[in-house]
Amino acid sequence: MSGADPCSPCTAVCVLDSDSGCCRGCFRTIAEIAAWGSLGGAEKQRILGELPARRARGGLQPPASGPAG
């Protein structure tokens, strides 16, 4: 892997799930979303590595209607 900073997993489907506290589009928490720009590459990679399990664990699906608001 290169030393490039990981890209944001944002999908522009910004809807927070009230049960899990995760975004239904990218599966990050609001704190992770807010801090993303100031996080180091290793921390971003750690978060990115957790996202598939969060989606599977929560059974979350992105809303069918697309971005809100």
Buried (B, 14 or more C-beta within 10 A) or exposed (E): EEEEEBEEBEBEBBBBBEEBEBBBBBBBBEEBBEBBEEBEEEBBBEBBEBBEEBBEEBEBEBBEEEEEE
